[in-house]
Amino acid sequence: MQLLGHKKIKNTLIYTQLVTFEDGKYTCKTAETVKEAKELIEADYQYICDMDCLKLFRKRK
């Protein structure tokens, strides 16, 4: 409600019914080099974080 700038919750509920929530299943990949990270980003993977010298990416199935 605050994010959308609505004063009444009724207005916000109209928009939340239009949102579909997926089951949360992802395809996960790692990148060791800048080239690998670039390829994953170009393939619509989302950067998540660094872990043990690897960059972690995910994309919804």
mmCIF file as Biopython writes it, N, C-alpha, C and O atoms, coordinates in Angstrom:
data_model
#
loop_
_atom_site.group_PDB
_atom_site.id
_atom_site.type_symbol
_atom_site.label_atom_id
_atom_site.label_alt_id
_atom_site.label_comp_id
_atom_site.label_asym_id
_atom_site.label_entity_id
_atom_site.label_seq_id
_atom_site.pdbx_PDB_ins_code
_atom_site.Cartn_x
_atom_site.Cartn_y
_atom_site.Cartn_z
_atom_site.occupancy
_atom_site.B_iso_or_equiv
_atom_site.auth_seq_id
_atom_site.auth_asym_id
_atom_site.pdbx_PDB_model_num
ATOM 1   N N  . MET A ? 1  ? 0.825  -1.175  0.000   1.0 0.0 1  A 1 
ATOM 2   C CA . MET A ? 1  ? 0.000  0.000   0.000   1.0 0.0 1  A 1 
ATOM 3   C C  . MET A ? 1  ? 0.873  1.244   0.000   1.0 0.0 1  A 1 
ATOM 4   O O  . MET A ? 1  ? 0.636  2.166   -0.781  1.0 0.0 1  A 1 
ATOM 5   N N  . GLN A ? 2  ? 1.879  1.284   0.863   1.0 0.0 2  A 1 
ATOM 6   C CA . GLN A ? 2  ? 2.765  2.442   0.928   1.0 0.0 2  A 1 
ATOM 7   C C  . GLN A ? 2  ? 3.621  2.554   -0.321  1.0 0.0 2  A 1 
ATOM 8   O O  . GLN A ? 2  ? 3.852  3.653   -0.826  1.0 0.0 2  A 1 
ATOM 9   N N  . LEU A ? 3  ? 4.087  1.430   -0.816  1.0 0.0 3  A 1 
ATOM 10  C CA . LEU A ? 3  ? 4.932  1.416   -2.004  1.0 0.0 3  A 1 
ATOM 11  C C  . LEU A ? 3  ? 4.192  1.972   -3.217  1.0 0.0 3  A 1 
ATOM 12  O O  . LEU A ? 3  ? 4.771  2.704   -4.020  1.0 0.0 3  A 1 
ATOM 13  N N  . LEU A ? 4  ? 2.928  1.628   -3.346  1.0 0.0 4  A 1 
ATOM 14  C CA . LEU A ? 4  ? 2.141  2.110   -4.477  1.0 0.0 4  A 1 
ATOM 15  C C  . LEU A ? 4  ? 1.539  3.488   -4.232  1.0 0.0 4  A 1 
ATOM 16  O O  . LEU A ? 4  ? 0.983  4.098   -5.145  1.0 0.0 4  A 1 
ATOM 17  N N  . GLY A ? 5  ? 1.648  3.976   -3.006  1.0 0.0 5  A 1 
ATOM 18  C CA . GLY A ? 5  ? 1.149  5.317   -2.684  1.0 0.0 5  A 1 
ATOM 19  C C  . GLY A ? 5  ? -0.357 5.379   -2.494  1.0 0.0 5  A 1 
ATOM 20  O O  . GLY A ? 5  ? -0.962 6.435   -2.677  1.0 0.0 5  A 1 
ATOM 21  N N  . HIS A ? 6  ? -0.973 4.251   -2.128  1.0 0.0 6  A 1 
ATOM 22  C CA . HIS A ? 6  ? -2.422 4.227   -1.923  1.0 0.0 6  A 1 
ATOM 23  C C  . HIS A ? 6  ? -2.761 4.594   -0.483  1.0 0.0 6  A 1 
ATOM 24  O O  . HIS A ? 6  ? -2.060 4.224   0.459   1.0 0.0 6  A 1 
ATOM 25  N N  . LYS A ? 7  ? -3.847 5.326   -0.345  1.0 0.0 7  A 1 
ATOM 26  C CA . LYS A ? 7  ? -4.316 5.680   0.994   1.0 0.0 7  A 1 
ATOM 27  C C  . LYS A ? 7  ? -5.229 4.606   1.560   1.0 0.0 7  A 1 
ATOM 28  O O  . LYS A ? 7  ? -5.344 4.459   2.777   1.0 0.0 7  A 1 
ATOM 29  N N  . LYS A ? 8  ? -5.883 3.851   0.671   1.0 0.0 8  A 1 
ATOM 30  C CA . LYS A ? 8  ? -6.826 2.815   1.107   1.0 0.0 8  A 1 
ATOM 31  C C  . LYS A ? 8  ? -6.355 1.451   0.621   1.0 0.0 8  A 1 
ATOM 32  O O  . LYS A ? 8  ? -5.877 1.307   -0.505  1.0 0.0 8  A 1 
ATOM 33  N N  . ILE A ? 9  ? -6.496 0.462   1.480   1.0 0.0 9  A 1 
ATOM 34  C CA . ILE A ? 9  ? -6.073 -0.896  1.150   1.0 0.0 9  A 1 
ATOM 35  C C  . ILE A ? 9  ? -6.890 -1.475  -0.002  1.0 0.0 9  A 1 
ATOM 36  O O  . ILE A ? 9  ? -6.389 -2.324  -0.740  1.0 0.0 9  A 1 
ATOM 37  N N  . LYS A ? 10 ? -8.147 -1.031  -0.173  1.0 0.0 10 A 1 
ATOM 38  C CA . LYS A ? 10 ? -8.979 -1.522  -1.269  1.0 0.0 10 A 1 
ATOM 39  C C  . LYS A ? 10 ? -8.316 -1.300  -2.626  1.0 0.0 10 A 1 
ATOM 40  O O  . LYS A ? 10 ? -8.403 -2.149  -3.513  1.0 0.0 10 A 1 
ATOM 41  N N  . ASN A ? 11 ? -7.661 -0.165  -2.779  1.0 0.0 11 A 1 
ATOM 42  C CA . ASN A ? 11 ? -6.993 0.130   -4.054  1.0 0.0 11 A 1 
ATOM 43  C C  . ASN A ? 11 ? -5.801 -0.808  -4.281  1.0 0.0 11 A 1 
ATOM 44  O O  . ASN A ? 11 ? -5.570 -1.258  -5.403  1.0 0.0 11 A 1 
ATOM 45  N N  . THR A ? 12 ? -5.070 -1.091  -3.248  1.0 0.0 12 A 1 
ATOM 46  C CA . THR A ? 12 ? -3.910 -1.980  -3.369  1.0 0.0 12 A 1 
ATOM 47  C C  . THR A ? 12 ? -4.348 -3.405  -3.682  1.0 0.0 12 A 1 
ATOM 48  O O  . THR A ? 12 ? -3.685 -4.092  -4.461  1.0 0.0 12 A 1 
ATOM 49  N N  . LEU A ? 13 ? -5.442 -3.861  -3.096  1.0 0.0 13 A 1 
ATOM 50  C CA . LEU A ? 13 ? -5.923 -5.223  -3.323  1.0 0.0 13 A 1 
ATOM 51  C C  . LEU A ? 13 ? -6.280 -5.467  -4.785  1.0 0.0 13 A 1 
ATOM 52  O O  . LEU A ? 13 ? -6.162 -6.592  -5.271  1.0 0.0 13 A 1 
ATOM 53  N N  . ILE A ? 14 ? -6.710 -4.440  -5.479  1.0 0.0 14 A 1 
ATOM 54  C CA . ILE A ? 14 ? -7.006 -4.582  -6.911  1.0 0.0 14 A 1 
ATOM 55  C C  . ILE A ? 14 ? -5.754 -5.031  -7.653  1.0 0.0 14 A 1 
ATOM 56  O O  . ILE A ? 14 ? -5.831 -5.917  -8.504  1.0 0.0 14 A 1 
ATOM 57  N N  . TYR A ? 15 ? -4.610 -4.443  -7.348  1.0 0.0 15 A 1 
ATOM 58  C CA . TYR A ? 15 ? -3.366 -4.751  -8.047  1.0 0.0 15 A 1 
ATOM 59  C C  . TYR A ? 15 ? -2.744 -6.072  -7.593  1.0 0.0 15 A 1 
ATOM 60  O O  . TYR A ? 15 ? -2.131 -6.772  -8.399  1.0 0.0 15 A 1 
ATOM 61  N N  . THR A ? 16 ? -2.894 -6.418  -6.330  1.0 0.0 16 A 1 
ATOM 62  C CA . THR A ? 16 ? -2.279 -7.657  -5.858  1.0 0.0 16 A 1 
ATOM 63  C C  . THR A ? 16 ? -2.957 -8.882  -6.440  1.0 0.0 16 A 1 
ATOM 64  O O  . THR A ? 16 ? -2.339 -9.944  -6.510  1.0 0.0 16 A 1 
ATOM 65  N N  . GLN A ? 17 ? -4.196 -8.770  -6.855  1.0 0.0 17 A 1 
ATOM 66  C CA . GLN A ? 17 ? -4.883 -9.892  -7.487  1.0 0.0 17 A 1 
ATOM 67  C C  . GLN A ? 17 ? -4.360 -10.140 -8.891  1.0 0.0 17 A 1 
ATOM 68  O O  . GLN A ? 17 ? -4.574 -11.221 -9.441  1.0 0.0 17 A 1 
ATOM 69  N N  . LEU A ? 18 ? -3.685 -9.174  -9.479  1.0 0.0 18 A 1 
ATOM 70  C CA . LEU A ? 18 ? -3.118 -9.324  -10.814 1.0 0.0 18 A 1 
ATOM 71  C C  . LEU A ? 18 ? -1.763 -10.008 -10.790 1.0 0.0 18 A 1 
ATOM 72  O O  . LEU A ? 18 ? -1.265 -10.426 -11.836 1.0 0.0 18 A 1 
ATOM 73  N N  . VAL A ? 19 ? -1.156 -10.131 -9.609  1.0 0.0 19 A 1 
ATOM 74  C CA . VAL A ? 19 ? 0.170  -10.725 -9.467  1.0 0.0 19 A 1 
ATOM 75  C C  . VAL A ? 19 ? 0.041  -12.230 -9.331  1.0 0.0 19 A 1 
ATOM 76  O O  . VAL A ? 19 ? -0.770 -12.719 -8.543  1.0 0.0 19 A 1 
ATOM 77  N N  . THR A ? 20 ? 0.843  -12.974 -10.101 1.0 0.0 20 A 1 
ATOM 78  C CA . THR A ? 20 ? 0.873  -14.422 -9.948  1.0 0.0 20 A 1 
ATOM 79  C C  . THR A ? 20 ? 2.210  -14.814 -9.336  1.0 0.0 20 A 1 
ATOM 80  O O  . THR A ? 20 ? 3.264  -14.377 -9.798  1.0 0.0 20 A 1 
ATOM 81  N N  . PHE A ? 21 ? 2.163  -15.623 -8.316  1.0 0.0 21 A 1 
ATOM 82  C CA . PHE A ? 21 ? 3.372  -16.064 -7.642  1.0 0.0 21 A 1 
ATOM 83  C C  . PHE A ? 21 ? 3.720  -17.462 -8.132  1.0 0.0 21 A 1 
ATOM 84  O O  . PHE A ? 21 ? 2.887  -18.368 -8.103  1.0 0.0 21 A 1 
ATOM 85  N N  . GLU A ? 22 ? 4.948  -17.625 -8.576  1.0 0.0 22 A 1 
ATOM 86  C CA . GLU A ? 22 ? 5.378  -18.915 -9.089  1.0 0.0 22 A 1 
ATOM 87  C C  . GLU A ? 22 ? 5.844  -19.811 -7.949  1.0 0.0 22 A 1 
ATOM 88  O O  . GLU A ? 22 ? 5.970  -19.370 -6.806  1.0 0.0 22 A 1 
ATOM 89  N N  . ASP A ? 23 ? 6.093  -21.053 -8.270  1.0 0.0 23 A 1 
ATOM 90  C CA . ASP A ? 23 ? 6.417  -22.044 -7.252  1.0 0.0 23 A 1 
ATOM 91  C C  . ASP A ? 23 ? 7.820  -21.925 -6.670  1.0 0.0 23 A 1 
ATOM 92  O O  . ASP A ? 23 ? 8.159  -22.670 -5.751  1.0 0.0 23 A 1 
ATOM 93  N N  . GLY A ? 24 ? 8.632  -21.029 -7.166  1.0 0.0 24 A 1 
ATOM 94  C CA . GLY A ? 24 ? 9.959  -20.823 -6.594  1.0 0.0 24 A 1 
ATOM 95  C C  . GLY A ? 24 ? 11.021 -21.772 -7.089  1.0 0.0 24 A 1 
ATOM 96  O O  . GLY A ? 24 ? 12.074 -21.878 -6.461  1.0 0.0 24 A 1 
ATOM 97  N N  . LYS A ? 25 ? 10.793 -22.471 -8.193  1.0 0.0 25 A 1 
ATOM 98  C CA . LYS A ? 25 ? 11.797 -23.377 -8.733  1.0 0.0 25 A 1 
ATOM 99  C C  . LYS A ? 25 ? 12.756 -22.619 -9.636  1.0 0.0 25 A 1 
ATOM 100 O O  . LYS A ? 25 ? 12.335 -21.829 -10.481 1.0 0.0 25 A 1 
ATOM 101 N N  . TYR A ? 26 ? 14.046 -22.864 -9.450  1.0 0.0 26 A 1 
ATOM 102 C CA . TYR A ? 26 ? 15.081 -22.143 -10.189 1.0 0.0 26 A 1 
ATOM 103 C C  . TYR A ? 26 ? 16.085 -23.107 -10.814 1.0 0.0 26 A 1 
ATOM 104 O O  . TYR A ? 26 ? 16.287 -24.221 -10.332 1.0 0.0 26 A 1 
ATOM 105 N N  . THR A ? 27 ? 16.695 -22.660 -11.874 1.0 0.0 27 A 1 
ATOM 106 C CA . THR A ? 27 ? 17.884 -23.294 -12.404 1.0 0.0 27 A 1 
ATOM 107 C C  . THR A ? 27 ? 19.051 -22.468 -11.883 1.0 0.0 27 A 1 
ATOM 108 O O  . THR A ? 27 ? 19.049 -21.247 -12.036 1.0 0.0 27 A 1 
ATOM 109 N N  . CYS A ? 28 ? 20.040 -23.096 -11.276 1.0 0.0 28 A 1 
ATOM 110 C CA . CYS A ? 28 ? 21.173 -22.391 -10.691 1.0 0.0 28 A 1 
ATOM 111 C C  . CYS A ? 28 ? 22.453 -22.711 -11.453 1.0 0.0 28 A 1 
ATOM 112 O O  . CYS A ? 28 ? 22.666 -23.845 -11.882 1.0 0.0 28 A 1 
ATOM 113 N N  . LYS A ? 29 ? 23.306 -21.694 -11.618 1.0 0.0 29 A 1 
ATOM 114 C CA . LYS A ? 29 ? 24.586 -21.856 -12.299 1.0 0.0 29 A 1 
ATOM 115 C C  . LYS A ? 29 ? 25.648 -21.070 -11.548 1.0 0.0 29 A 1 
ATOM 116 O O  . LYS A ? 29 ? 25.335 -20.154 -10.788 1.0 0.0 29 A 1 
ATOM 117 N N  . THR A ? 30 ? 26.917 -21.438 -11.769 1.0 0.0 30 A 1 
ATOM 118 C CA . THR A ? 30 ? 28.036 -20.713 -11.179 1.0 0.0 30 A 1 
ATOM 119 C C  . THR A ? 30 ? 28.951 -20.209 -12.286 1.0 0.0 30 A 1 
ATOM 120 O O  . THR A ? 30 ? 28.997 -20.763 -13.384 1.0 0.0 30 A 1 
ATOM 121 N N  . ALA A ? 31 ? 29.676 -19.143 -11.965 1.0 0.0 31 A 1 
ATOM 122 C CA . ALA A ? 31 ? 30.644 -18.583 -12.907 1.0 0.0 31 A 1 
ATOM 123 C C  . ALA A ? 31 ? 31.953 -18.344 -12.175 1.0 0.0 31 A 1 
ATOM 124 O O  . ALA A ? 31 ? 31.974 -17.811 -11.066 1.0 0.0 31 A 1 
ATOM 125 N N  . GLU A ? 32 ? 33.048 -18.750 -12.817 1.0 0.0 32 A 1 
ATOM 126 C CA . GLU A ? 32 ? 34.378 -18.526 -12.249 1.0 0.0 32 A 1 
ATOM 127 C C  . GLU A ? 32 ? 35.070 -17.339 -12.898 1.0 0.0 32 A 1 
ATOM 128 O O  . GLU A ? 32 ? 35.961 -16.737 -12.300 1.0 0.0 32 A 1 
ATOM 129 N N  . THR A ? 33 ? 34.667 -16.997 -14.122 1.0 0.0 33 A 1 
ATOM 130 C CA . THR A ? 33 ? 35.323 -15.916 -14.858 1.0 0.0 33 A 1 
ATOM 131 C C  . THR A ? 33 ? 34.315 -14.849 -15.247 1.0 0.0 33 A 1 
ATOM 132 O O  . THR A ? 33 ? 33.104 -15.067 -15.201 1.0 0.0 33 A 1 
ATOM 133 N N  . VAL A ? 34 ? 34.836 -13.698 -15.627 1.0 0.0 34 A 1 
ATOM 134 C CA . VAL A ? 34 ? 33.977 -12.607 -16.090 1.0 0.0 34 A 1 
ATOM 135 C C  . VAL A ? 34 ? 33.228 -13.035 -17.353 1.0 0.0 34 A 1 
ATOM 136 O O  . VAL A ? 34 ? 32.056 -12.698 -17.527 1.0 0.0 34 A 1 
ATOM 137 N N  . LYS A ? 35 ? 33.898 -13.771 -18.226 1.0 0.0 35 A 1 
ATOM 138 C CA . LYS A ? 35 ? 33.264 -14.230 -19.465 1.0 0.0 35 A 1 
ATOM 139 C C  . LYS A ? 35 ? 32.069 -15.135 -19.162 1.0 0.0 35 A 1 
ATOM 140 O O  . LYS A ? 35 ? 31.013 -14.989 -19.778 1.0 0.0 35 A 1 
ATOM 141 N N  . GLU A ? 36 ? 32.226 -16.068 -18.220 1.0 0.0 36 A 1 
ATOM 142 C CA . GLU A ? 36 ? 31.125 -16.949 -17.848 1.0 0.0 36 A 1 
ATOM 143 C C  . GLU A ? 36 ? 29.971 -16.160 -17.232 1.0 0.0 36 A 1 
ATOM 144 O O  . GLU A ? 36 ? 28.807 -16.428 -17.528 1.0 0.0 36 A 1 
ATOM 145 N N  . ALA A ? 37 ? 30.290 -15.192 -16.382 1.0 0.0 37 A 1 
ATOM 146 C CA . ALA A ? 37 ? 29.260 -14.363 -15.754 1.0 0.0 37 A 1 
ATOM 147 C C  . ALA A ? 37 ? 28.500 -13.567 -16.811 1.0 0.0 37 A 1 
ATOM 148 O O  . ALA A ? 37 ? 27.276 -13.453 -16.749 1.0 0.0 37 A 1 
ATOM 149 N N  . LYS A ? 38 ? 29.223 -13.022 -17.772 1.0 0.0 38 A 1 
ATOM 150 C CA . LYS A ? 38 ? 28.600 -12.253 -18.857 1.0 0.0 38 A 1 
ATOM 151 C C  . LYS A ? 38 ? 27.638 -13.132 -19.655 1.0 0.0 38 A 1 
ATOM 152 O O  . LYS A ? 38 ? 26.532 -12.701 -19.984 1.0 0.0 38 A 1 
ATOM 153 N N  . GLU A ? 39 ? 28.049 -14.349 -19.963 1.0 0.0 39 A 1 
ATOM 154 C CA . GLU A ? 39 ? 27.194 -15.272 -20.712 1.0 0.0 39 A 1 
ATOM 155 C C  . GLU A ? 39 ? 25.920 -15.614 -19.944 1.0 0.0 39 A 1 
ATOM 156 O O  . GLU A ? 39 ? 24.844 -15.710 -20.534 1.0 0.0 39 A 1 
ATOM 157 N N  . LEU A ? 40 ? 26.039 -15.795 -18.642 1.0 0.0 40 A 1 
ATOM 158 C CA . LEU A ? 40 ? 24.862 -16.098 -17.832 1.0 0.0 40 A 1 
ATOM 159 C C  . LEU A ? 40 ? 23.904 -14.909 -17.772 1.0 0.0 40 A 1 
ATOM 160 O O  . LEU A ? 40 ? 22.688 -15.084 -17.861 1.0 0.0 40 A 1 
ATOM 161 N N  . ILE A ? 41 ? 24.444 -13.713 -17.624 1.0 0.0 41 A 1 
ATOM 162 C CA . ILE A ? 41 ? 23.606 -12.518 -17.605 1.0 0.0 41 A 1 
ATOM 163 C C  . ILE A ? 41 ? 22.891 -12.355 -18.941 1.0 0.0 41 A 1 
ATOM 164 O O  . ILE A ? 41 ? 21.710 -12.011 -18.980 1.0 0.0 41 A 1 
ATOM 165 N N  . GLU A ? 42 ? 23.605 -12.600 -20.031 1.0 0.0 42 A 1 
ATOM 166 C CA . GLU A ? 42 ? 22.989 -12.505 -21.360 1.0 0.0 42 A 1 
ATOM 167 C C  . GLU A ? 42 ? 21.918 -13.573 -21.561 1.0 0.0 42 A 1 
ATOM 168 O O  . GLU A ? 42 ? 21.023 -13.400 -22.389 1.0 0.0 42 A 1 
ATOM 169 N N  . ALA A ? 43 ? 21.998 -14.668 -20.821 1.0 0.0 43 A 1 
ATOM 170 C CA . ALA A ? 43 ? 21.003 -15.740 -20.899 1.0 0.0 43 A 1 
ATOM 171 C C  . ALA A ? 43 ? 19.884 -15.531 -19.867 1.0 0.0 43 A 1 
ATOM 172 O O  . ALA A ? 43 ? 19.144 -16.464 -19.555 1.0 0.0 43 A 1 
ATOM 173 N N  . ASP A ? 44 ? 19.765 -14.318 -19.345 1.0 0.0 44 A 1 
ATOM 174 C CA . ASP A ? 44 ? 18.711 -13.925 -18.394 1.0 0.0 44 A 1 
ATOM 175 C C  . ASP A ? 44 ? 18.844 -14.528 -17.005 1.0 0.0 44 A 1 
ATOM 176 O O  . ASP A ? 44 ? 17.849 -14.627 -16.287 1.0 0.0 44 A 1 
ATOM 177 N N  . TYR A ? 45 ? 20.045 -14.933 -16.607 1.0 0.0 45 A 1 
ATOM 178 C CA . TYR A ? 45 ? 20.265 -15.368 -15.237 1.0 0.0 45 A 1 
ATOM 179 C C  . TYR A ? 45 ? 20.451 -14.142 -14.361 1.0 0.0 45 A 1 
ATOM 180 O O  . TYR A ? 45 ? 20.985 -13.125 -14.807 1.0 0.0 45 A 1 
ATOM 181 N N  . GLN A ? 46 ? 20.013 -14.241 -13.121 1.0 0.0 46 A 1 
ATOM 182 C CA . GLN A ? 46 ? 20.110 -13.148 -12.162 1.0 0.0 46 A 1 
ATOM 183 C C  . GLN A ? 46 ? 21.271 -13.430 -11.210 1.0 0.0 46 A 1 
ATOM 184 O O  . GLN A ? 46 ? 21.367 -14.518 -10.641 1.0 0.0 46 A 1 
ATOM 185 N N  . TYR A ? 47 ? 22.153 -12.439 -11.040 1.0 0.0 47 A 1 
ATOM 186 C CA . TYR A ? 47 ? 23.278 -12.571 -10.102 1.0 0.0 47 A 1 
ATOM 187 C C  . TYR A ? 47 ? 22.729 -12.594 -8.686  1.0 0.0 47 A 1 
ATOM 188 O O  . TYR A ? 47 ? 21.873 -11.783 -8.333  1.0 0.0 47 A 1 
ATOM 189 N N  . ILE A ? 48 ? 23.226 -13.534 -7.866  1.0 0.0 48 A 1 
ATOM 190 C CA . ILE A ? 48 ? 22.768 -13.650 -6.486  1.0 0.0 48 A 1 
ATOM 191 C C  . ILE A ? 48 ? 23.845 -13.210 -5.502  1.0 0.0 48 A 1 
ATOM 192 O O  . ILE A ? 48 ? 23.616 -12.291 -4.715  1.0 0.0 48 A 1 
ATOM 193 N N  . CYS A ? 49 ? 25.025 -13.851 -5.529  1.0 0.0 49 A 1 
ATOM 194 C CA . CYS A ? 49 ? 26.080 -13.488 -4.582  1.0 0.0 49 A 1 
ATOM 195 C C  . CYS A ? 49 ? 27.387 -14.184 -4.964  1.0 0.0 49 A 1 
ATOM 196 O O  . CYS A ? 49 ? 27.434 -14.984 -5.898  1.0 0.0 49 A 1 
ATOM 197 N N  . ASP A ? 50 ? 28.447 -13.860 -4.218  1.0 0.0 50 A 1 
ATOM 198 C CA . ASP A ? 50 ? 29.736 -14.532 -4.351  1.0 0.0 50 A 1 
ATOM 199 C C  . ASP A ? 50 ? 29.868 -15.554 -3.231  1.0 0.0 50 A 1 
ATOM 200 O O  . ASP A ? 50 ? 29.442 -15.310 -2.102  1.0 0.0 50 A 1 
ATOM 201 N N  . MET A ? 51 ? 30.469 -16.716 -3.555  1.0 0.0 51 A 1 
ATOM 202 C CA . MET A ? 51 ? 30.699 -17.727 -2.539  1.0 0.0 51 A 1 
ATOM 203 C C  . MET A ? 51 ? 31.889 -18.580 -2.969  1.0 0.0 51 A 1 
ATOM 204 O O  . MET A ? 51 ? 31.889 -19.145 -4.062  1.0 0.0 51 A 1 
ATOM 205 N N  . ASP A ? 52 ? 32.884 -18.670 -2.125  1.0 0.0 52 A 1 
ATOM 206 C CA . ASP A ? 52 ? 34.069 -19.490 -2.401  1.0 0.0 52 A 1 
ATOM 207 C C  . ASP A ? 52 ? 34.663 -19.201 -3.778  1.0 0.0 52 A 1 
ATOM 208 O O  . ASP A ? 52 ? 34.917 -20.121 -4.555  1.0 0.0 52 A 1 
ATOM 209 N N  . CYS A ? 53 ? 34.879 -17.936 -4.074  1.0 0.0 53 A 1 
ATOM 210 C CA . CYS A ? 53 ? 35.481 -17.484 -5.340  1.0 0.0 53 A 1 
ATOM 211 C C  . CYS A ? 53 ? 34.612 -17.773 -6.565  1.0 0.0 53 A 1 
ATOM 212 O O  . CYS A ? 53 ? 35.110 -17.743 -7.690  1.0 0.0 53 A 1 
ATOM 213 N N  . LEU A ? 54 ? 33.340 -18.049 -6.367  1.0 0.0 54 A 1 
ATOM 214 C CA . LEU A ? 54 ? 32.404 -18.264 -7.469  1.0 0.0 54 A 1 
ATOM 215 C C  . LEU A ? 54 ? 31.287 -17.240 -7.386  1.0 0.0 54 A 1 
ATOM 216 O O  . LEU A ? 54 ? 30.957 -16.755 -6.304  1.0 0.0 54 A 1 
ATOM 217 N N  . LYS A ? 55 ? 30.716 -16.918 -8.515  1.0 0.0 55 A 1 
ATOM 218 C CA . LYS A ? 55 ? 29.538 -16.064 -8.562  1.0 0.0 55 A 1 
ATOM 219 C C  . LYS A ? 55 ? 28.340 -16.980 -8.804  1.0 0.0 55 A 1 
ATOM 220 O O  . LYS A ? 55 ? 28.365 -17.821 -9.702  1.0 0.0 55 A 1 
ATOM 221 N N  . LEU A ? 56 ? 27.294 -16.812 -7.997  1.0 0.0 56 A 1 
ATOM 222 C CA . LEU A ? 56 ? 26.106 -17.643 -8.112  1.0 0.0 56 A 1 
ATOM 223 C C  . LEU A ? 56 ? 25.012 -16.885 -8.863  1.0 0.0 56 A 1 
ATOM 224 O O  . LEU A ? 56 ? 24.771 -15.703 -8.618  1.0 0.0 56 A 1 
ATOM 225 N N  . PHE A ? 57 ? 24.359 -17.590 -9.779  1.0 0.0 57 A 1 
ATOM 226 C CA . PHE A ? 57 ? 23.274 -17.026 -10.589 1.0 0.0 57 A 1 
ATOM 227 C C  . PHE A ? 57 ? 22.080 -17.965 -10.539 1.0 0.0 57 A 1 
ATOM 228 O O  . PHE A ? 57 ? 22.217 -19.161 -10.277 1.0 0.0 57 A 1 
ATOM 229 N N  . ARG A ? 58 ? 20.885 -17.388 -10.800 1.0 0.0 58 A 1 
ATOM 230 C CA . ARG A ? 58 ? 19.698 -18.216 -10.875 1.0 0.0 58 A 1 
ATOM 231 C C  . ARG A ? 58 ? 18.737 -17.651 -11.924 1.0 0.0 58 A 1 
ATOM 232 O O  . ARG A ? 58 ? 18.780 -16.473 -12.281 1.0 0.0 58 A 1 
ATOM 233 N N  . LYS A ? 59 ? 17.861 -18.555 -12.403 1.0 0.0 59 A 1 
ATOM 234 C CA . LYS A ? 59 ? 16.846 -18.176 -13.371 1.0 0.0 59 A 1 
ATOM 235 C C  . LYS A ? 59 ? 15.625 -19.055 -13.104 1.0 0.0 59 A 1 
ATOM 236 O O  . LYS A ? 59 ? 15.752 -20.259 -12.879 1.0 0.0 59 A 1 
ATOM 237 N N  . ARG A ? 60 ? 14.445 -18.441 -13.131 1.0 0.0 60 A 1 
ATOM 238 C CA . ARG A ? 60 ? 13.225 -19.220 -12.915 1.0 0.0 60 A 1 
ATOM 239 C C  . ARG A ? 60 ? 13.051 -20.247 -14.017 1.0 0.0 60 A 1 
ATOM 240 O O  . ARG A ? 60 ? 13.359 -19.996 -15.182 1.0 0.0 60 A 1 
ATOM 241 N N  . LYS A ? 61 ? 12.548 -21.411 -13.623 1.0 0.0 61 A 1 
ATOM 242 C CA . LYS A ? 61 ? 12.286 -22.485 -14.604 1.0 0.0 61 A 1 
ATOM 243 C C  . LYS A ? 61 ? 11.057 -22.158 -15.398 1.0 0.0 61 A 1 
ATOM 244 O O  . LYS A ? 61 ? 10.664 -22.929 -16.273 1.0 0.0 61 A 1 
#
